[in-house]
Amino acid sequence: MRLLVTGGAGYIGSIVVEQALAGGHDVVVIDNLQEGHRAAVGHGAGFVEGNYGDAALLERVFVEHAFDAVLHLAAETTVATSVSDPAIYFSNNTVNGLTLLEAMRRHGVHRLVFSSTAATYGEPVAVPMTETHPQVPINAYGESKLMFERCLRWYHRAYGIKAVTFRYFNAAGATVEHGEAHRHESHLIPLAFEAAAGERAALDIFGDDYDTRDGTCVRDFVHVADIAAAHLLALSAVDALGLAWFNIGSGVGYTVAEVVNTVAAVTGTTVPARTLPRRPGDPATLVASSDEIRRVLGWTPQYTTLRSIVETAWAWKLKAPRGYED
């Protein structure tokens, strides 16, 4: 297939592109490089620098390429910022998403794989969380993604857009060629690496008074290559599914403290840390059931332990200590 990948220069997007190219697909990436890196775009993929919400730019790209499907990963993603400045999130994640859907509709592209988020669920009422869990977001990040999910229902019904939506939990790890290198890092494992390597004074742990086994938040970590593999499975199934939603999670939760201890064990050093008050909008526990994606798409993760995930991320850190600058 000829694929348009929004956000294909980012962390997850670059690995989706890596696997798509390896699978024989033709790929064009659009990314504004706000958090992504030009060097992260796989060799052999076309690249367009710009915002996927730019209607004129999208028109040119869709005219130049006869796309078979769109993999939509571009988004604003920082939870805390979404609470303090929600306008950015509704503009980029919802309004720009509609601009993309309109471009698809004008040019007869009816297949979409959408990267949503577990943040659409809000506080869990049952763990592990299934796809039928109530969706009551507690931050604008989750709300903006949920709004776009709802738009997809109507675009499917009215215009025949076929869409598979993935609700991610926590992507982590790296491949040999691609890893996590955000310009404004907010993810736990790379921040813990920075503390372990002496690149920051300490790792900030937000809250140690949650109702969990050690007081720190519980999160579900999934290897980024397993997440990327799900996207390619979705491409082969989207015509038959029409409209579907899947969690991508491991079903196993680890506390922040357990992640810090695993990073210390893998790196062979201590991870200096300090405890700060809770961040607004952070649920105590987020753990997914992945039964549905396993049953319907045949998804089977290759990395099944936190340590194996952390080891691949650390190998990337050692290979590229300055990220894509190396």
Beta strands, then each sheet from edge to edge (+ up, - down):
strand 1: 2-6
strand 2: 26-31
strand 3: 46-49
strand 4: 69-72
strand 5: 111-117
strand 6: 162-168
strand 7: 170-172
strand 8: 203-206
strand 9: 218-219
strand 10: 221-223
strand 11: 243-248
strand 12: 254-255
strand 13: 273-276
strand 14: 285-286
sheet 1: 3+ 2+ 1+ 4+ 5+ 6+ 11+
sheet 2: 7+ 10+
sheet 3: 8+ 13+
sheet 4: 12+ 9- 14-
end
